Amino acid sequence: MAKYIYPAVFTQEDKGYSISFPDFESCYTQGDDLTDGLEAASDVLCLTLYDMEQDGQEIPTPSAINDVSRGDNEFVTLVSCDTIEYRRFYDNRAVKKTLSIPSWLNDMAERSGVNFSGVLQDALKAKLNIT
């Protein structure tokens, strides 16, 4: 789970752009214009990387932008995405966890009105270096 930057090939079509990522076999999208294409490219890249992370697949090293071939009606640009932000937005469902703590610690925390879920979330974010 991280931030990624990969080169994307934008091919100008009669209407808009088709977009592919040479570092991935099945990572394609399209956009009606350049703005739409950049947003769609970031979305499909994030979804592809999210799925790879979930499946435990090896994430490929990005190609150097100057090494990516392009045709006459194509250009190459870098596209970024953040799979942590993607997870926060699309996979924000609550998951119940059972855990054990010492009774004395539980008593003190309850008397102080501690939100156990909040503390656990904060601690996990700190442990995983997620801001």
Residue pairs with C-beta under 8 A, 6 or more apart in sequence:
1 53
1 83
1 84
1 87
2 82
2 83
2 84
3 80
3 81
3 82
3 83
3 84
4 45
4 49
4 59
4 62
4 80
4 81
4 82
4 83
5 62
5 78
5 79
5 80
6 21
6 23
6 24
6 45
6 62
6 63
6 78
6 79
7 21
7 22
7 23
7 62
7 63
7 64
7 65
7 68
7 76
7 77
7 78
7 79
8 19
8 20
8 21
8 41
8 45
8 76
8 77
8 78
8 79
9 19
9 20
9 21
9 22
9 68
9 70
9 74
9 75
9 76
10 17
10 18
10 19
10 34
10 37
10 41
10 74
10 75
10 76
10 77
11 17
11 18
11 19
11 20
11 71
11 73
11 74
12 73
12 74
13 30
15 32
16 30
16 31
16 32
16 33
16 36
16 37
17 30
17 31
17 33
17 34
17 37
18 28
18 29
18 30
19 28
19 29
19 30
19 31
19 37
19 40
19 41
19 44
20 27
20 28
21 27
21 28
21 41
21 44
21 45
21 48
21 79
22 63
22 68
23 60
23 61
23 62
23 63
24 48
24 60
26 48
27 44
27 45
27 48
28 44
29 37
29 40
29 41
29 43
29 44
30 37
30 40
31 37
31 38
31 39
31 40
31 41
38 77
38 79
41 79
42 79
42 80
42 81
43 81
45 79
45 81
46 81
46 82
46 83
46 86
47 86
49 59
49 81
49 83
50 83
50 86
50 87
52 58
52 59
53 59
53 83
65 76
65 77
65 78
68 76
70 76
84 130
97 120
99 120
101 109
109 116
109 119
124 130
125 131
